[in-house]
Amino acid sequence: MHSILNKVKTILSDKDNNEIAGKSSISFLLKIGSFITNYGLVFICTYYSGAKGWGLFAICFSLTRLVGLFCTFGFPNSIVKFFADHELDRRYFLKIAMLITVPFSVIVSLIIYSFSEEVASIFNEVDDDLIIAIKLSSAAIVPFAISLVVSGFYRAIKNMSQYHFFETIGRQLFTLIIYLIWVQVQNEDYVSIFSFLIANWILMLIGLVLIAVQLRKNAGGNNTVTVRQILSVSTSLHISKFVNYGVISSTVFILGIFVDRSLVGIYDACYRVANFSSIALLAVNSISASKFAEFSSPQNINKLRKNLRFSGAIVFWVSIPVILFIAIFSYWILGIFGDSFIYGQIALLILLAGQLVNNLAGSVGMMMQMTGMHIQFRNINIAVFVMIIVLNFGMIPILGINGAAFAVTLGLIIKNFTSVYLVYRSKGISSFYLPSIKFFK
């Protein structure tokens, strides 16, 4: 025991390791807060509206998230890279981001609102609740996109509490509070979407006020980076993240085409539960992004290798017990949301298999995006995205939510193994972590 403690002290005596461990622990706690509000929202909505009501929320949330992310053009990610590589004027970058994000998101929002009935007609169950919910979702696109840019800004300046608040916690918390109040007066399925809409506007206004105050305190920097350079990097990073979320959202949409909304709600709950196993990876990534960008030059390859290995160790030792716990108690965990959700137990176990590989591969995707391999990572994501869509259309009509889970898991496995191999071939570094085992010897 004493030797283990000494080894831990030696590892943490390294400045970079200490920063990753310290800030990752803070980020980990914030992620736990995010998941608590997330599951609280699922529990409350399913309590009042059942699986069908949650299915409606899942479809509309996926629509808002996917379109809102699309409208940001990758600025929430590129801001981290540019702030690490350049002494960039923060006002200058945010001005460019807002001048592009705001008008584009307004136009897209109006288009979806105008064609809400046509969008609703795609799905298996079409009713007034779905049409109303899609209209409400379209009105949430603008504040959702702006709050993503705000969250990216705070991640770039390493203010992790604000980053997590504007990325997830604030949105979920406000939605939950508003829904709990509103549902006492009107218990319609679309009330959850209305609450989500108001929560996004509140979050956006808070974010804009706080950023205005922040920029007054920290004005300065240079404008040597051109708009074209910013857009070039942003769009490459943007495609990777958009496709990543596209996998989640497109699966929900395709399920909505072939099965009823109750099954969509069950699958979405299973995905959220399985995703909890990646809490350590998400926490480490939020810190490691700036570190990977800092050590992206060839002369820092050993520091990059060391940080990647240390990050992988943290992810492994936290995620493996979580995955085992969820797998063992999957029946009971799903039962918390209602008896009908137990139907998704097999889908949950399939999704956990994908998350196991995702966690063992470590921060490989984030490292590729921050060290000049963003184009390769983008191409992998696009190929896997297309594959998952094809598999979903082929397997969901036959296997339902289990087919969707299999398609997503297979895609996740292929993406991670391909990424790990390309990083090793390019940089001689393996992100795949198992204690005392070295891959690609």
FENCOR-V268336 format. One record per residue. RES is the residue in one letter. NEAR is the number of other C-alpha atoms within 10 Angstrom. Layout:
# FENCOR-V268336
res=(RES:RES)
near=(NEAR:NEAR)
This chain:
# FENCOR-V268336
res=(M:H:S:I:L:N:K:V:K:T:I:L:S:D:K:D:N:N:E:I:A:G:K:S:S:I:S:F:L:L:K:I:G:S:F:I:T:N:Y:G:L:V:F:I:C:T:Y:Y:S:G:A:K:G:W:G:L:F:A:I:C:F:S:L:T:R:L:V:G:L:F:C:T:F:G:F:P:N:S:I:V:K:F:F:A:D:H:E:L:D:R:R:Y:F:L:K:I:A:M:L:I:T:V:P:F:S:V:I:V:S:L:I:I:Y:S:F:S:E:E:V:A:S:I:F:N:E:V:D:D:D:L:I:I:A:I:K:L:S:S:A:A:I:V:P:F:A:I:S:L:V:V:S:G:F:Y:R:A:I:K:N:M:S:Q:Y:H:F:F:E:T:I:G:R:Q:L:F:T:L:I:I:Y:L:I:W:V:Q:V:Q:N:E:D:Y:V:S:I:F:S:F:L:I:A:N:W:I:L:M:L:I:G:L:V:L:I:A:V:Q:L:R:K:N:A:G:G:N:N:T:V:T:V:R:Q:I:L:S:V:S:T:S:L:H:I:S:K:F:V:N:Y:G:V:I:S:S:T:V:F:I:L:G:I:F:V:D:R:S:L:V:G:I:Y:D:A:C:Y:R:V:A:N:F:S:S:I:A:L:L:A:V:N:S:I:S:A:S:K:F:A:E:F:S:S:P:Q:N:I:N:K:L:R:K:N:L:R:F:S:G:A:I:V:F:W:V:S:I:P:V:I:L:F:I:A:I:F:S:Y:W:I:L:G:I:F:G:D:S:F:I:Y:G:Q:I:A:L:L:I:L:L:A:G:Q:L:V:N:N:L:A:G:S:V:G:M:M:M:Q:M:T:G:M:H:I:Q:F:R:N:I:N:I:A:V:F:V:M:I:I:V:L:N:F:G:M:I:P:I:L:G:I:N:G:A:A:F:A:V:T:L:G:L:I:I:K:N:F:T:S:V:Y:L:V:Y:R:S:K:G:I:S:S:F:Y:L:P:S:I:K:F:F:K)
near=(6:7:8:9:10:11:12:11:12:11:15:17:12:10:10:17:18:14:16:24:20:14:20:25:17:17:26:20:16:22:23:17:16:22:20:15:21:20:17:16:21:22:18:18:24:22:15:16:20:22:27:19:23:30:27:26:28:25:27:26:22:21:23:25:21:23:24:27:27:24:27:28:26:28:31:27:27:26:26:21:24:22:19:20:13:13:14:18:18:21:19:16:21:18:11:14:23:17:10:15:23:17:13:18:26:16:12:19:23:15:12:20:19:13:13:20:18:12:16:21:14:14:20:16:15:13:12:11:15:23:20:18:24:28:23:24:28:25:23:26:30:27:24:29:28:29:30:24:29:27:23:24:25:23:24:24:15:16:15:21:18:20:26:22:22:26:23:20:23:23:26:25:21:20:24:23:13:18:24:18:11:16:18:9:8:11:13:13:22:24:24:28:24:21:23:26:25:19:24:26:20:16:21:23:13:15:22:14:10:13:16:11:11:13:14:10:9:11:11:14:13:12:15:11:15:10:13:9:10:18:18:15:22:22:20:21:27:25:23:24:21:24:23:18:18:25:23:17:23:20:28:26:20:21:28:23:20:19:17:16:25:19:24:30:28:29:29:27:25:28:20:16:21:25:18:21:25:24:23:28:26:21:25:26:24:24:25:25:24:24:22:26:23:18:20:19:12:10:9:12:15:12:16:23:18:14:21:24:19:21:25:26:19:20:26:23:15:16:22:16:12:17:21:14:13:20:19:12:12:20:18:14:18:22:16:13:22:16:13:14:23:20:17:24:22:17:23:29:21:23:26:26:19:23:23:21:18:24:27:22:25:31:28:26:25:22:26:24:25:25:18:14:19:21:16:17:26:24:15:18:27:20:14:23:24:14:16:24:20:12:19:26:18:14:18:22:16:12:13:18:28:21:21:27:29:23:27:25:23:18:22:25:19:17:22:25:15:13:23:22:18:19:20:15:12:9:12:13:22:24:28:27:22:14:9:6:9:11:14:12:6)
